[in-house]
Each structure stands twice: as structure tokens, then as C-alpha cells.
């Protein structure tokens, strides 16, 4: 078992002020693979002090100096790429093929996207009225990241902080901390100055200490909407900037003119990807009533073809959920759907046959779901799809927007004009048309209770910068 009980503070791996051990479990075996320490308020204070001290000089580095550091970091990440993928598979349970092709790849894609955006960044701009606008680093940033796409969210927060001249303290999820510690090793090897990046493991208390800290200028949080509200409240007393990327219950609208075989099958696969543990997963499949029964049959076949398997084996199968708590939550919502009258056509409660050990869930589909049911309102975060019929375009738009969330939405249609028309009316931060993927450098974020701010590329740099206006005297 790995001993990972140190924190990265001030450019060194240091012991916690007080020992509070936590075992990290492999979700496929339920056995411990490492032991970490849970941080305290005193550990956070130490990390914030290091970041504050480093900010004085790092904030004055040039864009070119920071680009060189990021390019070295990218080369190191590429060299240790397989190590990152294997680490994520061990602690998250993402199948190794998926870890290599998706989970680890985001560390390269987002880093390159920020490098490209930084090269084009205008830190000084002269306005038509003669005034000058400067873009400056906001300061010390507290970064709290989740377990489901760990490097994705770490890269989307750490990299823009480092790129803009900020310093930061990262608190990754205690369920998947090993990839973050590996990331810290890479940052150290790249040669970032001591104190610019710091890492403290811990739980909600540790996160609250960051959010409340008077010397933290900004909080960037990804996680549940409930936890995001708590971060905002904790940060309010010091009036620091808060950016949030929160939950979702993304609608996926399938019109009768779509290529049903292709788009329904792909939609099921997208819902089940990462064992359904994605905030932007298309978990509400809204199908035009004229093709509803045919679509159900296609979805049923696709779900029956989805396999559950050992995450250490190559392949496109589904791995376990991350924890016992997450497993129990998914089971609760599956049972609630049955109790509320949704029609179960694939999967259901309990574990798949042959997977008594590990937090494995059956790929599950409910049909004849009503948009008021819990399974259609709450974020399940498991491989569970709800299929709901609609009558026409207006009905589909109304139903899609009838949610507290607004992270992503999906439209499947053979009519490009309809696709654009419907996309413009969906209250979501991102709309995917006919399977188009999210691309590196594009903004990621949502409306309503899915959060505020945007991550990725030039939009992600903006959140970590202050804007200063310099009013110059008129020149005769």
C-alpha cells in the first residue's frame, strides 16, 4: 500500500501538522491501495501563506516566462502519461482503455488549449477613448476539485491560475487524491517557483477553511450544487470571487428526422460513459412520440450490449462507481423510479451477476418516465437513462428547460436549421448537435444551478484575472 501522507506546500513534500489518516480504496476490489492524510485548518493556513508569499514575485513574471514553464510541464505530462492513466484506473475504477483515451488525455488537451490561449492573451489594451486596460492575476486561488473526472477539473483550474500569474492551493477529492499528487510531482519537476502551487488533501472542513480564508482572493469549485452553495456562503464574508461548475440533468432531444440507429445507440453510450459519473451526461432522453417505440427498442439493444467488467482489462466495458456512498445513492434513485411508476426495461437494482465485490451497477434504462419523477429531476451519477416522449418542437424545448440545472443539452436531428433554432432556445451553457464533442479551448460551464463562470481556453483565463483601467491625461 502506498504511503501518500504528505502535502505539497512551499515547493516541498511536508508532513501534516496533525496526523489524520484515510485509506484510499480501489472501487473494483474495495481494498485499500494507499493511505493519505486529511488536512486541517492549520495545514490550509500554511499553504495559503506559501501561496501569498510566492504571489509577490510570480505575479510579476512575464507571459513568456510562464509559457516556458507550461511547455515544460506539458512535456513532462506526456512522458508520464501512462502512469497517470493507470493511477486514475486504480482509484476511480475507470476502465484502463477509457483512462488512456479520455481521462488522461484531458491533461494534454486542456494544457495545450491554455498554452494556445495564453499566446494570444492581451495583457495591455488601449481603448478608443485613450484609456488603458490591464489584465492582472487575481491573486491567491483556492481550487476544489471532484473525483469523477479528476485531471479534467484539476487542469481546468490549476493551469489557468499558473498561466495568468496567480498562485494556488489545490484540494482534490479525498476519494481520488493520487492523480493530483502525481500532477504535483510534474509541476515540481517543471520548475515552477516554490509556493506557486500547493496541495493539501482533505474533506469538507479543509475546503471550508479555504473558502473562508481572508488571504484567498478567489475560489474555483467543481462538485455538487449543494456543496457549491456552501462554498459561496463561506466565501461571502470576504467578498472573494467564486466560480462554480456544478451538477446537471442534461436533456437529449431526439427528433423523428434523426438517424435513430446511430444517434440513439451513441446517446446510450454517452450516458453510460465513465459509469454515468459525468455532470454533463445526457441522462434525459426526450424522444418525439412518432418514433418513441422504435427508439426504445434501439436503446434497449444498446444497453443490453453494454458490458460491465474489470477496469484493469482493456476494452469498452463499464467499470464500478467510485464508492459505497455513490453506489447506495444510485440504488436509491433506481428504486425511487420503480416506486413512482417508471417502466424498467434494462438493468435495475443490485449488482450485475458475477460482481458481488466492488461498486458495480447494472446499466439501467427506464421508459415512460414523466419529467416530474425523481429519476428525471435529480442527478443520478450512475449508468441510468430516463426516456421521455414529447409531441413537437415546442413541447421538447419546454420539457428540456424544465429543470433546475443548465449545464449541457443535446439535439439529434437531420435538419440543420432546426438544430440551430432549438439550440438557441435551450437554457444550457453547452449544446451538442448530432454527437459533436466538446473541444479543447471551448468554454465549459452552465446556466442556473449548474454554476457560473466558464472553464477552458481564453474563457478560462478570464476568470483568474482582474481588469484594471488606467485613465491617462489628455495629450495636447
C-alpha positions as CSV (number, residue, x, y, z in Angstrom):
1,X,0.0,0.0,0.0
2,X,1.3,3.4,-1.0
3,X,2.2,5.9,1.8
4,X,1.0,9.3,0.5
5,X,0.5,11.2,3.8
6,X,2.5,14.3,2.9
7,X,1.2,17.6,1.4
8,X,3.0,19.7,-1.2
9,X,3.5,23.1,0.3
10,X,6.1,25.8,-0.5
11,X,7.8,23.6,-3.0
12,X,8.3,20.7,-0.7
13,X,6.6,17.5,0.4
14,X,5.8,18.1,4.1
15,X,4.1,16.2,6.9
16,X,0.7,17.3,8.1
17,X,0.6,19.3,11.3
18,X,-1.7,16.6,12.8
19,X,-1.9,13.0,11.6
20,X,-5.4,12.1,10.3
21,X,-5.0,9.1,8.1
22,X,-7.5,8.0,5.4
23,X,-7.3,4.9,3.3
24,X,-7.9,5.2,-0.5
25,X,-9.9,2.3,-1.8
26,X,-9.8,0.6,-5.2
27,X,-13.6,0.7,-6.1
28,X,-13.3,-2.5,-8.1
29,X,-11.9,-4.6,-5.2
30,X,-12.9,-2.5,-2.2
31,X,-9.4,-2.9,-0.9
32,X,-7.0,-0.1,0.2
33,X,-4.3,1.0,-2.3
34,X,-2.9,3.9,-0.4
35,X,-3.1,6.0,2.8
36,X,-3.3,9.8,2.8
37,X,-3.6,12.4,5.4
38,X,-6.6,14.6,5.8
39,X,-5.7,18.3,6.2
40,X,-6.7,20.7,8.9
41,X,-7.3,24.4,9.0
42,X,-3.7,24.8,10.2
43,X,-2.4,22.9,7.1
44,X,-4.5,25.2,4.9
45,X,-3.1,28.3,6.7
46,X,0.4,27.1,5.9
47,X,-0.4,26.5,2.2
48,X,-2.1,29.9,1.9
49,X,0.9,31.6,3.5
50,X,3.2,29.9,1.0
51,X,1.0,30.9,-1.9
52,X,0.7,34.5,-0.6
53,X,4.4,34.9,-0.3
54,X,5.0,33.4,-3.8
55,X,2.5,35.7,-5.4
56,X,4.6,38.9,-4.9
57,X,7.2,37.7,-7.3
58,X,5.3,35.2,-9.5
59,X,2.6,37.7,-10.4
60,X,5.3,39.8,-12.0
61,X,6.7,37.1,-14.2
62,X,6.3,37.7,-17.9
63,X,3.9,35.9,-20.2
64,X,6.9,34.4,-22.0
65,X,8.3,33.0,-18.7
66,X,5.1,31.4,-17.8
67,X,4.7,29.9,-21.3
68,X,8.1,28.2,-21.0
69,X,7.1,26.7,-17.7
70,X,3.8,25.4,-19.1
71,X,5.5,23.9,-22.1
72,X,8.0,22.1,-19.8
73,X,5.0,20.9,-17.8
74,X,3.3,19.6,-20.9
75,X,6.4,17.6,-22.0
76,X,6.6,16.0,-18.5
77,X,2.9,15.1,-18.5
78,X,3.3,13.4,-21.9
79,X,6.2,11.4,-20.6
80,X,4.3,10.2,-17.6
81,X,1.0,9.8,-19.4
82,X,0.6,6.1,-18.9
83,X,1.4,6.5,-15.2
84,X,-1.4,9.0,-14.9
85,X,-3.9,6.7,-16.7
86,X,-3.1,3.8,-14.5
87,X,-3.4,5.8,-11.4
88,X,-6.9,7.0,-12.3
89,X,-8.0,3.5,-13.1
90,X,-6.8,2.3,-9.7
91,X,-8.5,4.9,-7.6
92,X,-11.6,5.8,-9.7
93,X,-12.3,2.5,-11.4
94,X,-12.4,3.9,-14.9
95,X,-11.5,1.1,-17.3
96,X,-7.9,1.4,-18.4
97,X,-8.8,1.9,-22.1
98,X,-11.1,4.8,-21.2
99,X,-8.5,6.2,-18.8
100,X,-5.9,6.3,-21.6
101,X,-8.2,7.6,-24.3
102,X,-10.2,10.1,-22.2
103,X,-9.3,10.6,-18.5
104,X,-5.6,11.1,-19.0
105,X,-6.0,12.8,-22.4
106,X,-7.7,15.8,-20.9
107,X,-4.4,16.7,-19.1
108,X,-2.8,17.1,-22.5
109,X,-5.7,18.7,-24.3
110,X,-6.6,21.4,-21.7
111,X,-2.9,22.3,-21.1
112,X,-2.3,22.8,-24.8
113,X,-5.5,24.8,-25.1
114,X,-4.4,27.1,-22.3
115,X,-1.0,27.5,-23.9
116,X,-2.5,28.5,-27.2
117,X,-4.9,31.0,-25.4
118,X,-2.0,32.4,-23.4
119,X,0.0,33.1,-26.5
120,X,-2.9,35.3,-27.8
121,X,-3.7,37.0,-24.5
122,X,-3.6,40.8,-24.5
123,X,-2.5,41.9,-21.0
124,X,-2.5,45.5,-22.1
125,X,-5.1,47.1,-24.3
126,X,-5.6,50.7,-25.3
127,X,-9.3,51.8,-25.6
128,X,-10.5,54.1,-28.4
129,X,-11.0,56.8,-25.7
130,X,-7.3,56.8,-24.8
131,X,-7.5,54.9,-21.6
132,X,-5.5,51.7,-21.0
133,X,-6.9,48.4,-19.7
134,X,-4.6,45.9,-17.9
135,X,-5.4,42.3,-17.2
136,X,-3.7,41.2,-14.0
137,X,-3.6,38.0,-11.9
138,X,-6.4,38.0,-9.3
139,X,-4.2,36.6,-6.5
140,X,-4.2,33.5,-4.3
141,X,-6.7,31.0,-5.6
142,X,-8.3,28.1,-3.7
143,X,-9.2,25.2,-6.0
144,X,-11.5,22.4,-5.0
145,X,-11.9,19.5,-7.5
146,X,-14.1,16.4,-7.7
147,X,-13.4,12.7,-8.2
148,X,-15.3,11.8,-11.4
149,X,-13.0,13.5,-14.0
150,X,-10.2,14.4,-11.6
151,X,-7.5,15.6,-14.0
152,X,-10.0,17.3,-16.2
153,X,-11.1,19.6,-13.4
154,X,-7.6,19.9,-11.9
155,X,-6.2,21.1,-15.3
156,X,-9.1,23.4,-15.9
157,X,-8.3,25.2,-12.6
158,X,-4.6,24.8,-11.9
159,X,-3.4,25.6,-15.4
160,X,-5.2,29.0,-15.9
161,X,-4.1,30.0,-12.4
162,X,-0.5,29.3,-13.2
163,X,-0.8,30.7,-16.7
164,X,-2.1,34.1,-15.6
165,X,0.4,34.6,-12.8
166,X,-1.8,33.5,-9.8
167,X,-0.7,31.2,-7.1
168,X,-2.9,28.4,-5.8
169,X,-3.9,25.8,-3.3
170,X,-5.5,22.6,-4.7
171,X,-7.7,20.5,-2.5
172,X,-8.6,17.4,-4.6
173,X,-11.3,14.9,-3.7
174,X,-10.2,12.6,-0.9
175,X,-11.6,9.7,-2.9
176,X,-9.2,10.2,-5.8
177,X,-6.2,12.1,-4.5
178,X,-3.4,10.1,-6.1
179,X,-3.7,11.5,-9.5
180,X,-3.5,15.0,-8.0
181,X,-0.3,14.1,-6.1
182,X,1.2,12.8,-9.3
183,X,0.2,16.1,-11.0
184,X,2.0,18.0,-8.2
185,X,5.2,15.9,-8.9
186,X,5.0,17.0,-12.5
187,X,4.6,20.7,-11.6
188,X,7.5,20.4,-9.3
189,X,9.7,18.8,-12.0
190,X,8.7,21.6,-14.4
191,X,10.4,24.1,-12.2
192,X,7.5,26.3,-11.0
193,X,8.8,28.5,-8.2
194,X,8.2,27.3,-4.6
195,X,4.8,28.3,-3.2
196,X,3.2,28.9,-6.6
197,X,1.3,25.6,-6.5
198,X,0.4,23.9,-3.2
199,X,-1.7,20.8,-2.5
200,X,-3.5,19.8,0.7
201,X,-5.7,16.7,0.9
202,X,-8.8,16.8,3.0
203,X,-12.6,16.8,3.2
204,X,-15.3,19.4,3.6
205,X,-13.7,21.0,6.6
206,X,-10.5,21.6,4.7
207,X,-12.5,23.1,1.8
208,X,-14.4,25.4,4.1
209,X,-11.1,26.6,5.6
210,X,-10.0,27.6,2.1
211,X,-13.3,29.3,1.2
212,X,-13.4,31.3,4.4
213,X,-9.7,32.3,4.4
214,X,-9.1,36.0,4.4
215,X,-5.9,35.7,2.3
216,X,-7.6,33.7,-0.5
217,X,-8.7,36.0,-3.3
218,X,-10.7,33.5,-5.4
219,X,-12.4,30.2,-5.1
220,X,-12.9,27.8,-8.0
221,X,-15.1,24.8,-7.2
222,X,-16.4,21.8,-9.1
223,X,-18.9,19.4,-7.4
224,X,-22.5,19.1,-6.3
225,X,-24.8,22.1,-6.3
226,X,-25.3,21.7,-2.6
227,X,-21.6,21.9,-1.9
228,X,-21.2,24.8,-4.3
229,X,-23.8,26.8,-2.4
230,X,-21.8,26.1,0.8
231,X,-18.6,27.4,-0.9
232,X,-20.4,30.6,-2.0
233,X,-21.7,31.2,1.5
234,X,-18.3,30.6,3.1
235,X,-16.7,33.0,0.7
236,X,-19.2,35.8,1.0
237,X,-17.8,37.3,4.2
238,X,-14.5,38.1,2.4
239,X,-16.2,39.1,-0.9
240,X,-13.9,36.9,-2.9
241,X,-14.6,35.8,-6.5
242,X,-16.3,32.4,-6.7
243,X,-16.6,30.3,-9.9
244,X,-18.7,27.2,-9.8
245,X,-19.1,24.2,-12.1
246,X,-21.9,22.1,-10.6
247,X,-24.5,19.4,-11.3
248,X,-26.6,18.7,-14.4
249,X,-29.6,16.8,-15.7
250,X,-28.9,17.2,-19.3
251,X,-31.7,16.8,-21.9
252,X,-31.0,14.9,-25.1
253,X,-33.7,15.8,-27.7
254,X,-34.2,13.2,-30.5
255,X,-36.4,14.4,-33.3
256,X,-38.1,12.0,-35.8
257,X,-35.8,13.0,-38.6
258,X,-32.6,12.0,-36.8
259,X,-30.6,8.9,-37.8
260,X,-32.2,6.9,-35.0
261,X,-29.9,3.8,-35.1
262,X,-26.8,5.9,-34.9
263,X,-27.9,8.6,-32.6
264,X,-29.9,6.6,-30.1
265,X,-27.1,4.0,-29.8
266,X,-24.5,6.7,-29.3
267,X,-26.7,8.5,-26.8
268,X,-26.9,5.4,-24.6
269,X,-23.1,5.0,-24.8
270,X,-22.6,8.7,-23.9
271,X,-24.9,8.3,-20.9
272,X,-23.1,5.2,-19.7
273,X,-19.6,6.6,-20.3
274,X,-17.5,6.8,-17.1
275,X,-20.1,4.7,-15.5
276,X,-22.5,7.6,-15.8
277,X,-20.4,9.7,-13.5
278,X,-20.3,12.9,-15.6
279,X,-22.0,16.2,-14.7
280,X,-22.9,16.8,-18.4
281,X,-24.1,13.2,-19.1
282,X,-27.2,13.1,-21.4
283,X,-29.4,11.3,-18.8
284,X,-32.8,12.5,-20.0
285,X,-33.5,11.2,-23.5
286,X,-36.5,13.1,-24.9
287,X,-37.9,11.3,-27.9
288,X,-40.5,12.5,-30.4
289,X,-43.6,10.4,-29.9
290,X,-43.8,9.3,-33.6
291,X,-40.5,7.4,-33.2
292,X,-40.8,6.7,-29.5
293,X,-41.4,2.9,-29.6
294,X,-38.7,2.3,-32.2
295,X,-36.2,4.4,-30.2
296,X,-37.0,2.4,-27.1
297,X,-36.1,-0.8,-28.9
298,X,-32.8,0.7,-30.2
299,X,-31.9,1.9,-26.7
300,X,-32.8,-1.4,-25.1
301,X,-30.4,-3.2,-27.6
302,X,-27.7,-0.8,-26.9
303,X,-28.0,-1.1,-23.1
304,X,-28.0,-4.9,-23.3
305,X,-24.8,-4.8,-25.4
306,X,-23.1,-2.6,-22.7
307,X,-20.8,-4.8,-20.6
308,X,-19.6,-4.4,-17.1
309,X,-16.0,-5.5,-16.5
310,X,-12.8,-5.4,-14.6
311,X,-11.3,-1.9,-15.1
312,X,-7.8,-3.3,-15.4
313,X,-8.7,-5.1,-18.6
314,X,-8.7,-3.4,-22.0
315,X,-12.0,-2.7,-23.7
316,X,-15.1,-0.5,-23.8
317,X,-16.9,-2.0,-20.8
318,X,-18.2,-0.1,-17.8
319,X,-16.3,0.0,-14.5
320,X,-17.6,0.4,-11.0
321,X,-18.8,3.5,-9.3
322,X,-16.3,5.3,-7.1
323,X,-17.5,4.5,-3.6
324,X,-20.1,2.7,-1.5
325,X,-21.8,6.0,-0.8
326,X,-22.2,6.6,-4.5
327,X,-23.4,3.1,-5.1
328,X,-26.1,3.5,-2.4
329,X,-27.3,6.8,-3.9
330,X,-27.7,5.3,-7.3
331,X,-29.6,2.3,-5.9
332,X,-31.9,4.7,-4.0
333,X,-32.8,6.6,-7.2
334,X,-33.3,3.4,-9.2
335,X,-35.7,2.1,-6.6
336,X,-37.5,5.5,-6.4
337,X,-38.1,5.4,-10.2
338,X,-39.7,1.9,-9.8
339,X,-41.8,3.2,-6.9
340,X,-43.0,6.2,-8.9
341,X,-44.2,4.0,-11.8
342,X,-41.4,4.3,-14.4
343,X,-41.1,1.3,-16.7
344,X,-37.8,-0.6,-16.2
345,X,-36.7,-2.3,-19.4
346,X,-33.0,-3.0,-18.7
347,X,-31.0,-3.4,-15.6
348,X,-32.4,-2.3,-12.2
349,X,-31.4,-2.6,-8.6
350,X,-28.5,-4.6,-7.3
351,X,-25.1,-5.6,-8.7
352,X,-24.5,-7.3,-12.1
353,X,-24.1,-11.1,-11.9
354,X,-20.6,-12.1,-11.1
355,X,-19.7,-8.7,-9.5
356,X,-20.5,-9.2,-5.9
357,X,-17.3,-7.4,-4.8
358,X,-16.8,-3.8,-6.0
359,X,-19.3,-0.9,-6.5
360,X,-20.6,-2.1,-9.8
361,X,-24.1,-1.1,-11.1
362,X,-26.2,-2.6,-13.8
363,X,-26.6,-0.4,-16.9
364,X,-30.2,0.7,-16.5
365,X,-33.0,2.2,-18.7
366,X,-36.4,3.5,-17.6
367,X,-39.1,4.4,-20.2
368,X,-42.4,6.1,-19.9
369,X,-40.8,8.5,-17.5
370,X,-42.6,11.7,-16.5
371,X,-40.5,14.8,-16.2
372,X,-41.7,15.3,-12.6
373,X,-40.2,12.0,-11.4
374,X,-37.1,12.0,-9.2
375,X,-35.3,10.0,-11.9
376,X,-35.9,12.9,-14.3
377,X,-35.2,15.7,-11.8
378,X,-32.2,14.5,-9.7
379,X,-28.6,13.9,-10.8
380,X,-28.1,10.1,-10.6
381,X,-24.4,10.0,-11.4
382,X,-24.6,6.4,-12.5
383,X,-25.3,4.4,-15.7
384,X,-29.1,5.2,-15.6
385,X,-31.1,6.6,-18.5
386,X,-34.6,8.0,-18.4
387,X,-36.6,8.1,-21.7
388,X,-39.5,10.6,-22.0
389,X,-41.8,11.1,-25.0
390,X,-42.6,14.5,-26.5
391,X,-45.0,15.7,-29.2
392,X,-43.5,18.6,-31.0
393,X,-40.6,21.1,-31.0
394,X,-42.2,23.5,-28.5
395,X,-43.0,20.6,-26.2
396,X,-39.4,19.4,-26.4
397,X,-37.9,22.8,-25.6
398,X,-40.3,23.3,-22.7
399,X,-39.5,19.9,-21.3
400,X,-35.8,20.3,-21.8
401,X,-35.7,23.6,-19.9
402,X,-37.9,22.3,-17.1
403,X,-35.0,21.6,-14.8
404,X,-33.1,23.4,-12.1
405,X,-29.9,22.7,-14.0
406,X,-28.5,24.1,-17.2
407,X,-25.0,22.6,-17.8
408,X,-25.4,20.8,-21.2
409,X,-28.0,19.8,-23.7
410,X,-28.0,17.6,-26.8
411,X,-30.0,17.8,-30.1
412,X,-30.3,15.0,-32.6
413,X,-31.9,16.0,-35.9
414,X,-31.4,15.7,-39.7
415,X,-32.4,19.4,-40.1
416,X,-29.5,21.8,-39.6
417,X,-31.8,24.8,-39.3
418,X,-33.9,23.1,-36.6
419,X,-30.7,22.2,-34.7
420,X,-29.6,25.8,-34.6
421,X,-33.1,27.1,-33.8
422,X,-33.6,24.6,-30.9
423,X,-30.1,25.1,-29.6
424,X,-30.6,28.8,-29.3
425,X,-33.6,28.3,-27.0
426,X,-32.1,25.8,-24.7
427,X,-31.1,27.2,-21.3
428,X,-27.8,25.4,-21.1
429,X,-24.2,26.5,-21.3
430,X,-23.3,23.9,-23.9
431,X,-25.3,22.3,-26.7
432,X,-24.1,19.3,-28.6
433,X,-25.6,18.7,-32.1
434,X,-25.7,15.2,-33.6
435,X,-22.9,13.9,-31.4
436,X,-20.5,16.8,-31.8
437,X,-17.9,16.5,-28.9
438,X,-16.7,19.2,-26.5
439,X,-13.5,20.5,-27.9
440,X,-10.4,21.8,-26.0
441,X,-10.3,25.5,-25.8
442,X,-14.1,26.0,-25.9
443,X,-15.9,27.3,-22.8
444,X,-17.2,24.7,-20.3
445,X,-19.9,25.7,-17.8
446,X,-23.6,26.1,-17.3
447,X,-26.7,28.2,-16.5
448,X,-28.9,28.2,-13.4
449,X,-27.9,25.8,-10.7
450,X,-25.2,24.3,-12.8
451,X,-22.9,27.2,-11.8
452,X,-21.3,30.3,-13.0
453,X,-18.1,31.2,-14.9
454,X,-16.5,29.3,-17.7
455,X,-13.5,27.0,-17.9
456,X,-11.2,26.2,-20.8
457,X,-9.1,28.2,-23.3
458,X,-9.3,32.1,-23.3
459,X,-12.6,32.0,-21.3
460,X,-10.9,30.1,-18.5
461,X,-8.1,32.6,-18.3
462,X,-10.6,35.4,-17.8
463,X,-11.9,34.1,-14.5
464,X,-8.4,34.3,-13.0
465,X,-7.8,37.9,-14.0
466,X,-8.7,41.3,-12.6
467,X,-9.3,44.2,-15.1
468,X,-7.6,47.5,-14.2
469,X,-8.5,50.7,-16.0
470,X,-5.8,53.4,-16.2
471,X,-7.1,56.9,-17.0
472,X,-4.4,59.0,-18.6
473,X,-4.4,62.7,-19.0
474,X,-5.2,64.1,-22.5
475,X,-2.1,64.9,-24.5
476,X,-2.2,68.3,-26.2
